[in-house]
Amino acid sequence: MKLEARTVVSPLVALVILIAIASFTREALTLSGAWRKASKVARHNAPDPFAPIDHMLSTAPPPRPASLRDPFGTAPPVLAVNTHPRVRPHVDKPPPPPPAPVLTSIVYDADPRATVRWNGHDYSVRAGALFADFRVMSITRDQVVLDHFGESMVLQLPKKGDTP
């Protein structure tokens, strides 16, 4: 069996790297003192750094002034004193009814139409049309008759100089 250089070189390189890693690790452990032998002389124990805190927590707390209260304790019951002998119950007032629609214009021809302003919107309507909760019953030259849940409402055109 003949050995080739390719098959021998890679294992030798791996072996050299392994030996280098082992020697560096041994040297680092020796320098750090991890592999030193323990001395037979008794070691001096370092003081506990938490000893002052343990001492503070183990002693009784100082008495506190009577003017301070304990926010986590239970407070003595407080008796309610009625300073207002007459308390009237709050009664909600019913909301005001929405404003009535305002007739702004009429185009009176073969098919009359009107413009009605209600609740911030302008509606262009014809006889029989629906807008919001209203039905247009009729349109004449100067008025529009609306039906609102069975109640009849007559809208007149504003006179010249009046602002709708």
BALOBA-1460 file (C-alpha; in Angstrom, 3 decimals):
// residues 164
<rec num="1" residu="m" x="0.000" y="0.000" z="0.000"/>
<rec num="2" residu="k" x="1.415" y="3.280" z="-1.091"/>
<rec num="3" residu="l" x="0.839" y="6.453" z="0.989"/>
<rec num="4" residu="e" x="0.163" y="9.668" z="-0.824"/>
<rec num="5" residu="a" x="1.067" y="13.115" z="0.467"/>
<rec num="6" residu="r" x="-2.559" y="14.299" z="0.311"/>
<rec num="7" residu="t" x="-3.829" y="11.650" z="2.675"/>
<rec num="8" residu="v" x="-1.020" y="12.205" z="5.204"/>
<rec num="9" residu="v" x="-0.849" y="16.028" z="5.292"/>
<rec num="10" residu="s" x="-4.363" y="16.853" z="6.544"/>
<rec num="11" residu="p" x="-4.230" y="14.534" z="9.618"/>
<rec num="12" residu="l" x="-0.751" y="15.870" z="10.493"/>
<rec num="13" residu="v" x="-1.949" y="19.495" z="10.289"/>
<rec num="14" residu="a" x="-4.925" y="18.636" z="12.534"/>
<rec num="15" residu="l" x="-2.591" y="16.967" z="15.065"/>
<rec num="16" residu="v" x="-0.268" y="20.019" z="15.161"/>
<rec num="17" residu="i" x="-3.261" y="22.345" z="15.752"/>
<rec num="18" residu="l" x="-4.570" y="20.096" z="18.555"/>
<rec num="19" residu="i" x="-1.172" y="20.090" z="20.294"/>
<rec num="20" residu="a" x="-0.926" y="23.894" z="20.022"/>
<rec num="21" residu="i" x="-4.407" y="24.375" z="21.540"/>
<rec num="22" residu="a" x="-3.605" y="21.992" z="24.397"/>
<rec num="23" residu="s" x="-0.330" y="23.755" z="25.236"/>
<rec num="24" residu="f" x="-1.943" y="27.243" z="25.157"/>
<rec num="25" residu="t" x="-4.769" y="26.038" z="27.413"/>
<rec num="26" residu="r" x="-2.330" y="24.441" z="29.922"/>
<rec num="27" residu="e" x="-0.251" y="27.627" z="30.063"/>
<rec num="28" residu="a" x="-3.346" y="29.816" z="30.603"/>
<rec num="29" residu="l" x="-4.628" y="27.597" z="33.424"/>
<rec num="30" residu="t" x="-1.206" y="27.600" z="35.093"/>
<rec num="31" residu="l" x="-0.899" y="31.390" z="34.908"/>
<rec num="32" residu="s" x="-4.404" y="31.940" z="36.261"/>
<rec num="33" residu="g" x="-3.676" y="29.792" z="39.306"/>
<rec num="34" residu="a" x="-6.382" y="27.260" z="38.610"/>
<rec num="35" residu="w" x="-3.859" y="24.374" z="38.608"/>
<rec num="36" residu="r" x="-1.837" y="25.482" z="41.606"/>
<rec num="37" residu="k" x="-1.795" y="23.203" z="44.574"/>
<rec num="38" residu="a" x="-3.661" y="24.440" z="47.614"/>
<rec num="39" residu="s" x="-1.324" y="25.574" z="50.357"/>
<rec num="40" residu="k" x="-1.535" y="23.924" z="53.716"/>
<rec num="41" residu="v" x="-1.642" y="27.277" z="55.476"/>
<rec num="42" residu="a" x="-5.175" y="28.270" z="56.476"/>
<rec num="43" residu="r" x="-6.593" y="30.876" z="54.210"/>
<rec num="44" residu="h" x="-7.844" y="34.164" z="55.571"/>
<rec num="45" residu="n" x="-11.583" y="34.444" z="54.997"/>
<rec num="46" residu="a" x="-12.726" y="37.735" z="53.488"/>
<rec num="47" residu="p" x="-15.442" y="39.582" z="55.380"/>
<rec num="48" residu="d" x="-18.997" y="39.150" z="54.130"/>
<rec num="49" residu="p" x="-19.901" y="42.227" z="52.040"/>
<rec num="50" residu="f" x="-23.584" y="41.854" z="52.932"/>
<rec num="51" residu="a" x="-23.062" y="41.738" z="56.706"/>
<rec num="52" residu="p" x="-23.945" y="45.452" z="57.277"/>
<rec num="53" residu="i" x="-27.162" y="45.082" z="55.317"/>
<rec num="54" residu="d" x="-28.116" y="41.923" z="57.213"/>
<rec num="55" residu="h" x="-27.474" y="43.758" z="60.481"/>
<rec num="56" residu="m" x="-29.668" y="46.712" z="59.428"/>
<rec num="57" residu="l" x="-32.512" y="44.424" z="58.395"/>
<rec num="58" residu="s" x="-32.352" y="42.295" z="61.541"/>
<rec num="59" residu="t" x="-32.690" y="45.216" z="63.957"/>
<rec num="60" residu="a" x="-36.067" y="46.739" z="64.809"/>
<rec num="61" residu="p" x="-37.068" y="49.801" z="62.793"/>
<rec num="62" residu="p" x="-36.808" y="53.146" z="64.567"/>
<rec num="63" residu="p" x="-40.045" y="54.503" z="66.023"/>
<rec num="64" residu="r" x="-41.824" y="56.760" z="63.565"/>
<rec num="65" residu="p" x="-43.501" y="60.049" z="64.380"/>
<rec num="66" residu="a" x="-47.217" y="59.993" z="65.059"/>
<rec num="67" residu="s" x="-47.827" y="62.511" z="62.286"/>
<rec num="68" residu="l" x="-46.885" y="59.954" z="59.602"/>
<rec num="69" residu="r" x="-49.375" y="57.332" z="58.562"/>
<rec num="70" residu="d" x="-48.700" y="53.868" z="57.205"/>
<rec num="71" residu="p" x="-49.847" y="53.768" z="53.555"/>
<rec num="72" residu="f" x="-50.027" y="49.962" z="53.648"/>
<rec num="73" residu="g" x="-51.835" y="49.632" z="56.956"/>
<rec num="74" residu="t" x="-55.540" y="49.800" z="57.514"/>
<rec num="75" residu="a" x="-56.821" y="53.205" z="58.416"/>
<rec num="76" residu="p" x="-59.303" y="53.672" z="61.234"/>
<rec num="77" residu="p" x="-62.863" y="53.913" z="59.958"/>
<rec num="78" residu="v" x="-63.960" y="57.420" z="59.093"/>
<rec num="79" residu="l" x="-67.515" y="58.330" z="59.929"/>
<rec num="80" residu="a" x="-69.282" y="60.155" z="57.137"/>
<rec num="81" residu="v" x="-70.822" y="63.417" z="58.204"/>
<rec num="82" residu="n" x="-73.560" y="64.832" z="56.033"/>
<rec num="83" residu="t" x="-72.645" y="68.472" z="55.518"/>
<rec num="84" residu="h" x="-75.345" y="68.996" z="52.884"/>
<rec num="85" residu="p" x="-78.674" y="68.160" z="54.497"/>
<rec num="86" residu="r" x="-80.670" y="68.642" z="51.275"/>
<rec num="87" residu="v" x="-79.339" y="66.670" z="48.390"/>
<rec num="88" residu="r" x="-81.475" y="66.743" z="45.311"/>
<rec num="89" residu="p" x="-81.236" y="63.841" z="42.909"/>
<rec num="90" residu="h" x="-79.777" y="64.650" z="39.513"/>
<rec num="91" residu="v" x="-82.400" y="64.486" z="36.811"/>
<rec num="92" residu="d" x="-81.240" y="64.396" z="33.209"/>
<rec num="93" residu="k" x="-82.997" y="66.907" z="31.059"/>
<rec num="94" residu="p" x="-84.347" y="65.543" z="27.814"/>
<rec num="95" residu="p" x="-82.293" y="66.600" z="24.809"/>
<rec num="96" residu="p" x="-83.728" y="69.519" z="22.878"/>
<rec num="97" residu="p" x="-85.634" y="68.556" z="19.751"/>
<rec num="98" residu="p" x="-83.668" y="68.904" z="16.524"/>
<rec num="99" residu="p" x="-84.269" y="72.177" z="14.701"/>
<rec num="100" residu="a" x="-86.983" y="72.239" z="12.070"/>
<rec num="101" residu="p" x="-85.998" y="72.045" z="8.397"/>
<rec num="102" residu="v" x="-85.600" y="75.359" z="6.572"/>
<rec num="103" residu="l" x="-86.868" y="75.913" z="3.048"/>
<rec num="104" residu="t" x="-84.106" y="77.676" z="1.081"/>
<rec num="105" residu="s" x="-85.399" y="77.702" z="-2.496"/>
<rec num="106" residu="i" x="-88.183" y="76.526" z="-4.819"/>
<rec num="107" residu="v" x="-88.002" y="75.922" z="-8.561"/>
<rec num="108" residu="y" x="-91.607" y="75.944" z="-9.645"/>
<rec num="109" residu="d" x="-92.165" y="74.618" z="-13.180"/>
<rec num="110" residu="a" x="-93.796" y="71.540" z="-14.698"/>
<rec num="111" residu="d" x="-91.877" y="69.389" z="-12.164"/>
<rec num="112" residu="p" x="-91.497" y="71.581" z="-9.020"/>
<rec num="113" residu="r" x="-88.438" y="71.025" z="-6.839"/>
<rec num="114" residu="a" x="-87.284" y="72.580" z="-3.591"/>
<rec num="115" residu="t" x="-84.073" y="72.810" z="-1.595"/>
<rec num="116" residu="v" x="-84.428" y="72.104" z="2.124"/>
<rec num="117" residu="r" x="-81.671" y="72.589" z="4.700"/>
<rec num="118" residu="w" x="-81.831" y="70.282" z="7.681"/>
<rec num="119" residu="n" x="-79.243" y="69.144" z="10.215"/>
<rec num="120" residu="g" x="-76.365" y="70.769" z="8.310"/>
<rec num="121" residu="h" x="-77.240" y="69.200" z="4.939"/>
<rec num="122" residu="d" x="-79.018" y="70.557" z="1.859"/>
<rec num="123" residu="y" x="-81.577" y="68.251" z="0.238"/>
<rec num="124" residu="s" x="-83.003" y="68.739" z="-3.253"/>
<rec num="125" residu="v" x="-86.499" y="67.247" z="-3.131"/>
<rec num="126" residu="r" x="-89.631" y="66.730" z="-5.257"/>
<rec num="127" residu="a" x="-93.203" y="65.934" z="-4.260"/>
<rec num="128" residu="g" x="-93.343" y="62.406" z="-2.794"/>
<rec num="129" residu="a" x="-89.603" y="62.272" z="-2.063"/>
<rec num="130" residu="l" x="-88.093" y="61.151" z="1.259"/>
<rec num="131" residu="f" x="-85.191" y="62.807" z="3.091"/>
<rec num="132" residu="a" x="-84.046" y="61.951" z="6.610"/>
<rec num="133" residu="d" x="-87.334" y="61.321" z="8.515"/>
<rec num="134" residu="f" x="-89.462" y="63.548" z="6.305"/>
<rec num="135" residu="r" x="-91.730" y="62.915" z="3.294"/>
<rec num="136" residu="v" x="-92.476" y="65.787" z="0.900"/>
<rec num="137" residu="m" x="-96.265" y="65.956" z="0.488"/>
<rec num="138" residu="s" x="-96.565" y="68.935" z="-1.860"/>
<rec num="139" residu="i" x="-94.644" y="71.888" z="-3.295"/>
<rec num="140" residu="t" x="-96.319" y="75.192" z="-4.223"/>
<rec num="141" residu="r" x="-94.843" y="78.528" z="-5.338"/>
<rec num="142" residu="d" x="-94.038" y="79.696" z="-1.804"/>
<rec num="143" residu="q" x="-94.261" y="76.687" z="0.526"/>
<rec num="144" residu="v" x="-93.478" y="73.008" z="0.978"/>
<rec num="145" residu="v" x="-95.620" y="70.645" z="3.050"/>
<rec num="146" residu="l" x="-93.744" y="67.849" z="4.843"/>
<rec num="147" residu="d" x="-94.961" y="64.813" z="6.764"/>
<rec num="148" residu="h" x="-92.913" y="63.841" z="9.822"/>
<rec num="149" residu="f" x="-94.224" y="60.646" z="11.476"/>
<rec num="150" residu="g" x="-97.832" y="61.563" z="10.692"/>
<rec num="151" residu="e" x="-97.464" y="65.206" z="11.721"/>
<rec num="152" residu="s" x="-97.827" y="67.812" z="9.003"/>
<rec num="153" residu="m" x="-95.232" y="70.596" z="8.775"/>
<rec num="154" residu="v" x="-95.445" y="73.638" z="6.477"/>
<rec num="155" residu="l" x="-92.203" y="75.335" z="5.413"/>
<rec num="156" residu="q" x="-92.484" y="78.871" z="4.008"/>
<rec num="157" residu="l" x="-89.929" y="80.614" z="1.800"/>
<rec num="158" residu="p" x="-88.150" y="83.358" z="3.735"/>
<rec num="159" residu="k" x="-89.102" y="86.906" z="2.784"/>
<rec num="160" residu="k" x="-86.547" y="89.016" z="0.950"/>
<rec num="161" residu="g" x="-83.967" y="90.347" z="3.393"/>
<rec num="162" residu="d" x="-84.463" y="87.496" z="5.888"/>
<rec num="163" residu="t" x="-81.595" y="85.046" z="6.262"/>
<rec num="164" residu="p" x="-82.548" y="81.400" z="6.468"/>
